Amino acid sequence: MSSRIVSNKQRQLFKALEHEGTLIFAAGPKGISANIVGEFQVRSLDSEDRLCMGDGTNHIHIDWSRIKAAEIGDFHGEGMLTFYDGDEVLFRLYKPAGPYRKELQDSSGALL
């Protein structure tokens, strides 16, 4: 497991996400969905790069070696960013305010 961001493309994409405002992190196996809502940023701690919401009380531990690709989409007018490990969907970030900015769209695709 890699607790640190693995590639510059990953770093650029998650840095761009900091400027997208309120997002909804959605993850879980089929039939279960957990959501964390707020503004996100990656924080580098002593032992890991952690995806944090707000003050960091709510956060996500990520095996960054599994974040191999990201795809921009649309979900009923919301921006949708889906993260993949091969064909497996790991999680999604929805943007209720609408589509993601062009800068972020250019950062998606293969990340490793």
A tleap script that builds the chain and sets N, CA, C and O, in Angstrom:
source leaprc.protein.ff14SB
mol = sequence {
  NMET SER SER ARG ILE VAL SER ASN LYS GLN
  ARG GLN LEU PHE LYS ALA LEU GLU HIE GLU
  GLY THR LEU ILE PHE ALA ALA GLY PRO LYS
  GLY ILE SER ALA ASN ILE VAL GLY GLU PHE
  GLN VAL ARG SER LEU ASP SER GLU ASP ARG
  LEU CYS MET GLY ASP GLY THR ASN HIE ILE
  HIE ILE ASP TRP SER ARG ILE LYS ALA ALA
  GLU ILE GLY ASP PHE HIE GLY GLU GLY MET
  LEU THR PHE TYR ASP GLY ASP GLU VAL LEU
  PHE ARG LEU TYR LYS PRO ALA GLY PRO TYR
  ARG LYS GLU LEU GLN ASP SER SER GLY ALA
  LEU CLEU
}
set mol.1.N position { 0.840 -1.181 0.000 }
set mol.1.CA position { 0.000 0.000 0.000 }
set mol.1.C position { 0.881 1.239 0.000 }
set mol.1.O position { 1.822 1.345 0.786 }
set mol.2.N position { 0.570 2.167 -0.880 }
set mol.2.CA position { 1.292 3.426 -0.921 }
set mol.2.C position { 0.460 4.503 -0.234 }
set mol.2.O position { -0.601 4.886 -0.727 }
set mol.3.N position { 0.940 4.983 0.889 }
set mol.3.CA position { 0.210 6.009 1.623 }
set mol.3.C position { 0.571 7.410 1.147 }
set mol.3.O position { 0.037 8.394 1.658 }
set mol.4.N position { 1.466 7.510 0.178 }
set mol.4.CA position { 1.857 8.787 -0.414 }
set mol.4.C position { 1.391 8.850 -1.867 }
set mol.4.O position { 1.326 7.831 -2.554 }
set mol.5.N position { 1.071 10.054 -2.322 }
set mol.5.CA position { 0.697 10.245 -3.729 }
set mol.5.C position { 1.819 9.693 -4.601 }
set mol.5.O position { 2.997 9.931 -4.336 }
set mol.6.N position { 1.442 8.953 -5.644 }
set mol.6.CA position { 2.397 8.205 -6.448 }
set mol.6.C position { 2.897 8.993 -7.658 }
set mol.6.O position { 4.053 8.837 -8.051 }
set mol.7.N position { 2.055 9.835 -8.255 }
set mol.7.CA position { 2.451 10.507 -9.499 }
set mol.7.C position { 2.130 11.994 -9.468 }
set mol.7.O position { 1.276 12.451 -8.708 }
set mol.8.N position { 2.839 12.739 -10.315 }
set mol.8.CA position { 2.560 14.177 -10.457 }
set mol.8.C position { 1.153 14.413 -10.984 }
set mol.8.O position { 0.512 15.396 -10.613 }
set mol.9.N position { 0.662 13.525 -11.844 }
set mol.9.CA position { -0.706 13.682 -12.370 }
set mol.9.C position { -1.736 13.564 -11.251 }
set mol.9.O position { -2.711 14.316 -11.228 }
set mol.10.N position { -1.533 12.640 -10.335 }
set mol.10.CA position { -2.430 12.534 -9.177 }
set mol.10.C position { -2.382 13.834 -8.370 }
set mol.10.O position { -3.420 14.389 -8.010 }
set mol.11.N position { -1.175 14.307 -8.094 }
set mol.11.CA position { -1.000 15.521 -7.294 }
set mol.11.C position { -1.691 16.708 -7.963 }
set mol.11.O position { -2.383 17.475 -7.293 }
set mol.12.N position { -1.511 16.869 -9.282 }
set mol.12.CA position { -2.122 17.988 -10.009 }
set mol.12.C position { -3.640 17.911 -9.958 }
set mol.12.O position { -4.304 18.925 -9.745 }
set mol.13.N position { -4.193 16.730 -10.151 }
set mol.13.CA position { -5.641 16.571 -10.143 }
set mol.13.C position { -6.220 16.911 -8.767 }
set mol.13.O position { -7.193 17.659 -8.675 }
set mol.14.N position { -5.638 16.375 -7.715 }
set mol.14.CA position { -6.180 16.640 -6.385 }
set mol.14.C position { -5.944 18.083 -5.954 }
set mol.14.O position { -6.736 18.627 -5.184 }
set mol.15.N position { -4.877 18.715 -6.431 }
set mol.15.CA position { -4.656 20.144 -6.166 }
set mol.15.C position { -5.747 20.964 -6.858 }
set mol.15.O position { -6.272 21.913 -6.276 }
set mol.16.N position { -6.088 20.602 -8.094 }
set mol.16.CA position { -7.149 21.309 -8.827 }
set mol.16.C position { -8.500 21.145 -8.130 }
set mol.16.O position { -9.326 22.057 -8.178 }
set mol.17.N position { -8.739 20.013 -7.492 }
set mol.17.CA position { -10.005 19.776 -6.792 }
set mol.17.C position { -10.211 20.746 -5.631 }
set mol.17.O position { -11.347 21.016 -5.241 }
set mol.18.N position { -9.122 21.268 -5.082 }
set mol.18.CA position { -9.231 22.218 -3.971 }
set mol.18.C position { -9.987 23.487 -4.361 }
set mol.18.O position { -10.489 24.199 -3.492 }
set mol.19.N position { -10.071 23.775 -5.661 }
set mol.19.CA position { -10.697 25.001 -6.147 }
set mol.19.C position { -12.099 24.763 -6.698 }
set mol.19.O position { -12.659 25.641 -7.354 }
set mol.20.N position { -12.665 23.609 -6.446 }
set mol.20.CA position { -13.978 23.260 -6.996 }
set mol.20.C position { -15.128 23.514 -6.029 }
set mol.20.O position { -16.286 23.306 -6.392 }
set mol.21.N position { -14.839 23.959 -4.806 }
set mol.21.CA position { -15.907 24.231 -3.842 }
set mol.21.C position { -16.410 22.960 -3.184 }
set mol.21.O position { -15.672 21.987 -3.029 }
set mol.22.N position { -17.674 22.984 -2.801 }
set mol.22.CA position { -18.273 21.851 -2.101 }
set mol.22.C position { -18.418 20.651 -3.025 }
set mol.22.O position { -18.974 20.750 -4.119 }
set mol.23.N position { -17.906 19.516 -2.562 }
set mol.23.CA position { -17.981 18.255 -3.303 }
set mol.23.C position { -18.598 17.194 -2.403 }
set mol.23.O position { -18.659 17.343 -1.182 }
set mol.24.N position { -19.050 16.124 -3.034 }
set mol.24.CA position { -19.581 14.975 -2.302 }
set mol.24.C position { -18.708 13.769 -2.641 }
set mol.24.O position { -18.679 13.316 -3.785 }
set mol.25.N position { -17.998 13.252 -1.636 }
set mol.25.CA position { -17.221 12.030 -1.789 }
set mol.25.C position { -18.182 10.881 -1.563 }
set mol.25.O position { -18.809 10.798 -0.506 }
set mol.26.N position { -18.308 9.988 -2.543 }
set mol.26.CA position { -19.239 8.856 -2.450 }
set mol.26.C position { -18.476 7.563 -2.691 }
set mol.26.O position { -17.778 7.412 -3.693 }
set mol.27.N position { -18.621 6.632 -1.750 }
set mol.27.CA position { -17.945 5.343 -1.886 }
set mol.27.C position { -18.747 4.270 -1.157 }
set mol.27.O position { -19.576 4.566 -0.297 }
set mol.28.N position { -18.487 3.050 -1.514 }
set mol.28.CA position { -19.110 1.919 -0.850 }
set mol.28.C position { -19.409 0.820 -1.842 }
set mol.28.O position { -19.498 1.069 -3.044 }
set mol.29.N position { -19.565 -0.399 -1.347 }
set mol.29.CA position { -19.908 -1.513 -2.235 }
set mol.29.C position { -21.346 -1.376 -2.720 }
set mol.29.O position { -22.112 -0.571 -2.190 }
set mol.30.N position { -21.706 -2.157 -3.722 }
set mol.30.CA position { -23.054 -2.109 -4.280 }
set mol.30.C position { -24.091 -2.255 -3.161 }
set mol.30.O position { -24.030 -3.180 -2.351 }
set mol.31.N position { -25.034 -1.325 -3.141 }
set mol.31.CA position { -26.094 -1.358 -2.149 }
set mol.31.C position { -25.822 -0.538 -0.902 }
set mol.31.O position { -26.704 -0.375 -0.059 }
set mol.32.N position { -24.593 -0.016 -0.777 }
set mol.32.CA position { -24.236 0.819 0.368 }
set mol.32.C position { -23.478 2.023 -0.167 }
set mol.32.O position { -22.561 1.876 -0.975 }
set mol.33.N position { -23.861 3.220 0.287 }
set mol.33.CA position { -23.163 4.417 -0.155 }
set mol.33.C position { -22.900 5.323 1.038 }
set mol.33.O position { -23.823 5.719 1.749 }
set mol.34.N position { -21.633 5.645 1.245 }
set mol.34.CA position { -21.251 6.595 2.285 }
set mol.34.C position { -20.883 7.901 1.599 }
set mol.34.O position { -20.198 7.893 0.577 }
set mol.35.N position { -21.328 9.019 2.150 }
set mol.35.CA position { -21.056 10.329 1.574 }
set mol.35.C position { -20.401 11.238 2.605 }
set mol.35.O position { -20.800 11.263 3.770 }
set mol.36.N position { -19.395 11.983 2.167 }
set mol.36.CA position { -18.782 13.045 2.953 }
set mol.36.C position { -18.906 14.301 2.101 }
set mol.36.O position { -18.502 14.308 0.939 }
set mol.37.N position { -19.465 15.364 2.675 }
set mol.37.CA position { -19.758 16.579 1.910 }
set mol.37.C position { -18.950 17.744 2.459 }
set mol.37.O position { -18.936 17.982 3.666 }
set mol.38.N position { -18.274 18.472 1.570 }
set mol.38.CA position { -17.533 19.664 1.963 }
set mol.38.C position { -16.468 20.000 0.946 }
set mol.38.O position { -16.477 19.492 -0.175 }
set mol.39.N position { -15.546 20.866 1.349 }
set mol.39.CA position { -14.411 21.231 0.507 }
set mol.39.C position { -13.245 20.327 0.870 }
set mol.39.O position { -12.956 20.122 2.049 }
set mol.40.N position { -12.569 19.782 -0.149 }
set mol.40.CA position { -11.531 18.780 0.054 }
set mol.40.C position { -10.148 19.314 -0.295 }
set mol.40.O position { -9.989 20.199 -1.135 }
set mol.41.N position { -9.158 18.745 0.378 }
set mol.41.CA position { -7.765 18.992 0.032 }
set mol.41.C position { -6.918 17.828 0.528 }
set mol.41.O position { -7.296 17.134 1.472 }
set mol.42.N position { -5.773 17.619 -0.110 }
set mol.42.CA position { -4.835 16.600 0.346 }
set mol.42.C position { -3.915 17.257 1.366 }
set mol.42.O position { -3.348 18.322 1.121 }
set mol.43.N position { -3.780 16.604 2.505 }
set mol.43.CA position { -2.854 17.076 3.533 }
set mol.43.C position { -1.771 16.024 3.717 }
set mol.43.O position { -2.048 14.837 3.888 }
set mol.44.N position { -0.522 16.496 3.676 }
set mol.44.CA position { 0.620 15.607 3.892 }
set mol.44.C position { 0.939 15.569 5.375 }
set mol.44.O position { 1.294 16.584 5.976 }
set mol.45.N position { 0.809 14.395 5.952 }
set mol.45.CA position { 1.134 14.176 7.355 }
set mol.45.C position { 2.444 13.400 7.423 }
set mol.45.O position { 3.023 13.075 6.387 }
set mol.46.N position { 2.911 13.105 8.613 }
set mol.46.CA position { 4.179 12.382 8.766 }
set mol.46.C position { 4.196 11.066 8.012 }
set mol.46.O position { 5.202 10.707 7.400 }
set mol.47.N position { 3.076 10.340 8.056 }
set mol.47.CA position { 3.078 8.981 7.512 }
set mol.47.C position { 2.248 8.805 6.252 }
set mol.47.O position { 2.287 7.736 5.643 }
set mol.48.N position { 1.491 9.833 5.840 }
set mol.48.CA position { 0.626 9.637 4.676 }
set mol.48.C position { 0.158 10.955 4.077 }
set mol.48.O position { 0.221 12.009 4.709 }
set mol.49.N position { -0.320 10.859 2.823 }
set mol.49.CA position { -1.068 11.933 2.170 }
set mol.49.C position { -2.533 11.546 2.327 }
set mol.49.O position { -2.962 10.510 1.819 }
set mol.50.N position { -3.297 12.371 3.026 }
set mol.50.CA position { -4.672 12.054 3.382 }
set mol.50.C position { -5.612 13.040 2.697 }
set mol.50.O position { -5.341 14.241 2.669 }
set mol.51.N position { -6.722 12.534 2.140 }
set mol.51.CA position { -7.753 13.392 1.550 }
set mol.51.C position { -8.655 13.861 2.686 }
set mol.51.O position { -9.370 13.065 3.296 }
set mol.52.N position { -8.614 15.158 2.962 }
set mol.52.CA position { -9.331 15.727 4.108 }
set mol.52.C position { -10.462 16.621 3.648 }
set mol.52.O position { -10.389 17.261 2.599 }
set mol.53.N position { -11.522 16.650 4.466 }
set mol.53.CA position { -12.632 17.559 4.256 }
set mol.53.C position { -12.632 18.537 5.417 }
set mol.53.O position { -12.517 18.136 6.575 }
set mol.54.N position { -12.761 19.817 5.107 }
set mol.54.CA position { -12.817 20.841 6.143 }
set mol.54.C position { -11.558 20.855 6.991 }
set mol.54.O position { -10.448 20.936 6.465 }
set mol.55.N position { -11.730 20.776 8.308 }
set mol.55.CA position { -10.586 20.853 9.218 }
set mol.55.C position { -9.805 19.546 9.318 }
set mol.55.O position { -8.809 19.481 10.038 }
set mol.56.N position { -10.238 18.511 8.614 }
set mol.56.CA position { -9.531 17.232 8.611 }
set mol.56.C position { -10.117 16.214 9.562 }
set mol.56.O position { -9.685 15.061 9.574 }
set mol.57.N position { -11.107 16.619 10.370 }
set mol.57.CA position { -11.770 15.649 11.252 }
set mol.57.C position { -12.359 14.532 10.406 }
set mol.57.O position { -12.242 13.357 10.755 }
set mol.58.N position { -12.995 14.895 9.292 }
set mol.58.CA position { -13.495 13.911 8.327 }
set mol.58.C position { -12.437 13.769 7.244 }
set mol.58.O position { -12.060 14.751 6.604 }
set mol.59.N position { -11.960 12.553 7.040 }
set mol.59.CA position { -10.881 12.333 6.077 }
set mol.59.C position { -10.943 10.911 5.526 }
set mol.59.O position { -11.640 10.041 6.047 }
set mol.60.N position { -10.176 10.712 4.439 }
set mol.60.CA position { -10.149 9.421 3.762 }
set mol.60.C position { -8.692 8.964 3.651 }
set mol.60.O position { -7.835 9.722 3.196 }
set mol.61.N position { -8.416 7.737 4.064 }
set mol.61.CA position { -7.107 7.119 3.892 }
set mol.61.C position { -7.136 6.424 2.532 }
set mol.61.O position { -8.061 5.665 2.244 }
set mol.62.N position { -6.141 6.678 1.706 }
set mol.62.CA position { -6.136 6.162 0.331 }
set mol.62.C position { -4.852 5.391 0.053 }
set mol.62.O position { -3.757 5.822 0.417 }
set mol.63.N position { -5.009 4.248 -0.598 }
set mol.63.CA position { -3.861 3.546 -1.174 }
set mol.63.C position { -3.669 4.176 -2.549 }
set mol.63.O position { -4.317 3.772 -3.514 }
set mol.64.N position { -2.783 5.159 -2.640 }
set mol.64.CA position { -2.626 5.967 -3.851 }
set mol.64.C position { -2.176 5.142 -5.057 }
set mol.64.O position { -2.396 5.553 -6.196 }
set mol.65.N position { -1.550 3.986 -4.827 }
set mol.65.CA position { -1.118 3.144 -5.957 }
set mol.65.C position { -2.317 2.553 -6.700 }
set mol.65.O position { -2.160 2.046 -7.811 }
set mol.66.N position { -3.518 2.610 -6.100 }
set mol.66.CA position { -4.724 2.085 -6.745 }
set mol.66.C position { -5.453 3.150 -7.570 }
set mol.66.O position { -6.326 2.806 -8.367 }
set mol.67.N position { -5.121 4.424 -7.400 }
set mol.67.CA position { -5.802 5.505 -8.128 }
set mol.67.C position { -5.122 5.632 -9.495 }
set mol.67.O position { -4.246 6.474 -9.693 }
set mol.68.N position { -5.543 4.783 -10.426 }
set mol.68.CA position { -4.858 4.698 -11.719 }
set mol.68.C position { -5.451 5.578 -12.802 }
set mol.68.O position { -4.772 5.913 -13.772 }
set mol.69.N position { -6.724 5.959 -12.646 }
set mol.69.CA position { -7.369 6.790 -13.665 }
set mol.69.C position { -8.546 7.540 -13.051 }
set mol.69.O position { -9.107 7.132 -12.034 }
set mol.70.N position { -8.901 8.644 -13.696 }
set mol.70.CA position { -10.074 9.424 -13.288 }
set mol.70.C position { -10.812 9.860 -14.549 }
set mol.70.O position { -10.195 10.227 -15.549 }
set mol.71.N position { -12.132 9.816 -14.487 }
set mol.71.CA position { -12.961 10.142 -15.647 }
set mol.71.C position { -14.026 11.162 -15.247 }
set mol.71.O position { -14.753 10.973 -14.271 }
set mol.72.N position { -14.103 12.238 -16.015 }
set mol.72.CA position { -15.105 13.286 -15.800 }
set mol.72.C position { -16.419 12.856 -16.451 }
set mol.72.O position { -16.435 12.309 -17.554 }
set mol.73.N position { -17.508 13.113 -15.748 }
set mol.73.CA position { -18.823 12.817 -16.292 }
set mol.73.C position { -19.850 13.793 -15.759 }
set mol.73.O position { -19.511 14.812 -15.157 }
set mol.74.N position { -21.101 13.468 -15.986 }
set mol.74.CA position { -22.224 14.298 -15.559 }
set mol.74.C position { -23.260 13.382 -14.925 }
set mol.74.O position { -23.528 12.289 -15.424 }
set mol.75.N position { -23.840 13.837 -13.820 }
set mol.75.CA position { -24.884 13.077 -13.150 }
set mol.75.C position { -26.024 14.040 -12.837 }
set mol.75.O position { -25.982 14.758 -11.838 }
set mol.76.N position { -27.032 14.051 -13.687 }
set mol.76.CA position { -28.201 14.922 -13.503 }
set mol.76.C position { -27.805 16.381 -13.298 }
set mol.76.O position { -28.351 17.060 -12.428 }
set mol.77.N position { -26.854 16.862 -14.100 }
set mol.77.CA position { -26.424 18.259 -14.028 }
set mol.77.C position { -25.290 18.523 -13.051 }
set mol.77.O position { -24.731 19.619 -13.032 }
set mol.78.N position { -24.944 17.531 -12.243 }
set mol.78.CA position { -23.812 17.670 -11.328 }
set mol.78.C position { -22.550 17.179 -12.024 }
set mol.78.O position { -22.600 16.250 -12.830 }
set mol.79.N position { -21.417 17.807 -11.710 }
set mol.79.CA position { -20.154 17.265 -12.169 }
set mol.79.C position { -19.897 15.948 -11.449 }
set mol.79.O position { -20.229 15.808 -10.272 }
set mol.80.N position { -19.314 14.991 -12.142 }
set mol.80.CA position { -19.014 13.696 -11.536 }
set mol.80.C position { -17.605 13.285 -11.953 }
set mol.80.O position { -17.290 13.271 -13.143 }
set mol.81.N position { -16.774 12.957 -10.999 }
set mol.81.CA position { -15.411 12.505 -11.245 }
set mol.81.C position { -15.284 11.121 -10.631 }
set mol.81.O position { -15.407 10.955 -9.418 }
set mol.82.N position { -15.037 10.130 -11.478 }
set mol.82.CA position { -14.967 8.737 -11.048 }
set mol.82.C position { -13.513 8.290 -11.053 }
set mol.82.O position { -12.796 8.503 -12.031 }
set mol.83.N position { -13.078 7.672 -9.962 }
set mol.83.CA position { -11.707 7.195 -9.816 }
set mol.83.C position { -11.678 5.686 -9.949 }
set mol.83.O position { -12.517 4.986 -9.384 }
set mol.84.N position { -10.693 5.182 -10.710 }
set mol.84.CA position { -10.616 3.767 -11.054 }
set mol.84.C position { -9.281 3.139 -10.691 }
set mol.84.O position { -8.241 3.796 -10.660 }
set mol.85.N position { -9.349 1.833 -10.414 }
set mol.85.CA position { -8.204 0.941 -10.387 }
set mol.85.C position { -8.519 -0.095 -11.452 }
set mol.85.O position { -9.215 -1.074 -11.182 }
set mol.86.N position { -8.009 0.113 -12.661 }
set mol.86.CA position { -8.402 -0.722 -13.798 }
set mol.86.C position { -9.863 -0.479 -14.095 }
set mol.86.O position { -10.263 0.663 -14.322 }
set mol.87.N position { -10.681 -1.539 -14.101 }
set mol.87.CA position { -12.121 -1.404 -14.346 }
set mol.87.C position { -12.917 -1.179 -13.065 }
set mol.87.O position { -14.111 -0.884 -13.122 }
set mol.88.N position { -12.273 -1.314 -11.924 }
set mol.88.CA position { -12.975 -1.190 -10.644 }
set mol.88.C position { -13.144 0.277 -10.237 }
set mol.88.O position { -12.168 1.024 -10.158 }
set mol.89.N position { -14.381 0.675 -9.982 }
set mol.89.CA position { -14.652 2.018 -9.466 }
set mol.89.C position { -14.293 2.031 -7.987 }
set mol.89.O position { -14.784 1.210 -7.212 }
set mol.90.N position { -13.429 2.973 -7.600 }
set mol.90.CA position { -13.016 3.092 -6.201 }
set mol.90.C position { -13.906 4.061 -5.434 }
set mol.90.O position { -14.371 3.755 -4.336 }
set mol.91.N position { -14.139 5.231 -6.019 }
set mol.91.CA position { -15.011 6.238 -5.423 }
set mol.91.C position { -15.329 7.303 -6.458 }
set mol.91.O position { -14.736 7.348 -7.536 }
set mol.92.N position { -16.284 8.162 -6.105 }
set mol.92.CA position { -16.672 9.274 -6.981 }
set mol.92.C position { -16.679 10.567 -6.172 }
set mol.92.O position { -16.924 10.562 -4.966 }
set mol.93.N position { -16.404 11.676 -6.862 }
set mol.93.CA position { -16.561 13.011 -6.297 }
set mol.93.C position { -17.566 13.756 -7.157 }
set mol.93.O position { -17.311 14.035 -8.328 }
set mol.94.N position { -18.707 14.077 -6.568 }
set mol.94.CA position { -19.755 14.818 -7.259 }
set mol.94.C position { -19.618 16.299 -6.929 }
set mol.94.O position { -19.239 16.666 -5.817 }
set mol.95.N position { -19.931 17.143 -7.905 }
set mol.95.CA position { -19.923 18.596 -7.716 }
set mol.95.C position { -21.341 19.099 -7.928 }
set mol.95.O position { -21.757 19.292 -9.070 }
set mol.96.N position { -22.105 19.320 -6.838 }
set mol.96.CA position { -23.510 19.720 -6.966 }
set mol.96.C position { -23.714 21.028 -7.727 }
set mol.96.O position { -24.771 21.231 -8.324 }
set mol.97.N position { -22.717 21.919 -7.715 }
set mol.97.CA position { -22.861 23.232 -8.365 }
set mol.97.C position { -22.811 23.155 -9.891 }
set mol.97.O position { -23.088 24.149 -10.563 }
set mol.98.N position { -22.462 21.995 -10.448 }
set mol.98.CA position { -22.419 21.865 -11.901 }
set mol.98.C position { -21.125 21.241 -12.384 }
set mol.98.O position { -20.395 20.637 -11.599 }
set mol.99.N position { -20.834 21.382 -13.673 }
set mol.99.CA position { -19.659 20.726 -14.259 }
set mol.99.C position { -18.345 21.188 -13.634 }
set mol.99.O position { -18.235 22.296 -13.109 }
set mol.100.N position { -17.359 20.306 -13.707 }
set mol.100.CA position { -16.009 20.657 -13.272 }
set mol.100.C position { -15.391 21.643 -14.258 }
set mol.100.O position { -15.720 21.641 -15.444 }
set mol.101.N position { -14.489 22.488 -13.751 }
set mol.101.CA position { -13.791 23.476 -14.589 }
set mol.101.C position { -12.890 22.772 -15.614 }
set mol.101.O position { -12.489 21.625 -15.419 }
set mol.102.N position { -12.585 23.467 -16.689 }
set mol.102.CA position { -11.753 22.933 -17.778 }
set mol.102.C position { -10.390 22.473 -17.259 }
set mol.102.O position { -9.893 21.429 -17.681 }
set mol.103.N position { -9.790 23.225 -16.365 }
set mol.103.CA position { -8.485 22.860 -15.814 }
set mol.103.C position { -8.506 21.464 -15.213 }
set mol.103.O position { -7.570 20.687 -15.395 }
set mol.104.N position { -9.571 21.153 -14.503 }
set mol.104.CA position { -9.676 19.846 -13.891 }
set mol.104.C position { -9.934 18.776 -14.953 }
set mol.104.O position { -9.409 17.667 -14.852 }
set mol.105.N position { -10.722 19.094 -15.950 }
set mol.105.CA position { -10.987 18.137 -17.022 }
set mol.105.C position { -9.703 17.749 -17.719 }
set mol.105.O position { -9.531 16.593 -18.106 }
set mol.106.N position { -8.789 18.709 -17.886 }
set mol.106.CA position { -7.522 18.431 -18.541 }
set mol.106.C position { -6.591 17.555 -17.692 }
set mol.106.O position { -5.670 16.932 -18.219 }
set mol.107.N position { -6.838 17.510 -16.370 }
set mol.107.CA position { -6.011 16.717 -15.454 }
set mol.107.C position { -6.509 15.289 -15.294 }
set mol.107.O position { -5.837 14.471 -14.667 }
set mol.108.N position { -7.678 14.974 -15.850 }
set mol.108.CA position { -8.226 13.628 -15.694 }
set mol.108.C position { -7.624 12.681 -16.718 }
set mol.108.O position { -6.766 13.078 -17.506 }
set mol.109.N position { -8.068 11.435 -16.710 }
set mol.109.CA position { -7.531 10.402 -17.600 }
set mol.109.C position { -6.606 9.487 -16.821 }
set mol.109.O position { -6.792 9.284 -15.622 }
set mol.110.N position { -5.601 8.927 -17.505 }
set mol.110.CA position { -4.648 8.040 -16.837 }
set mol.110.C position { -3.825 8.842 -15.839 }
set mol.110.O position { -3.314 9.914 -16.161 }
set mol.111.N position { -3.701 8.313 -14.624 }
set mol.111.CA position { -2.957 9.010 -13.573 }
set mol.111.C position { -1.648 8.308 -13.232 }
set mol.111.O position { -0.771 8.897 -12.600 }
set mol.112.N position { -1.515 7.059 -13.646 }
set mol.112.CA position { -0.274 6.303 -13.422 }
set mol.112.C position { 0.256 5.797 -14.735 }
set mol.112.O position { 1.294 5.136 -14.769 }
savepdb mol mol.pdb
quit
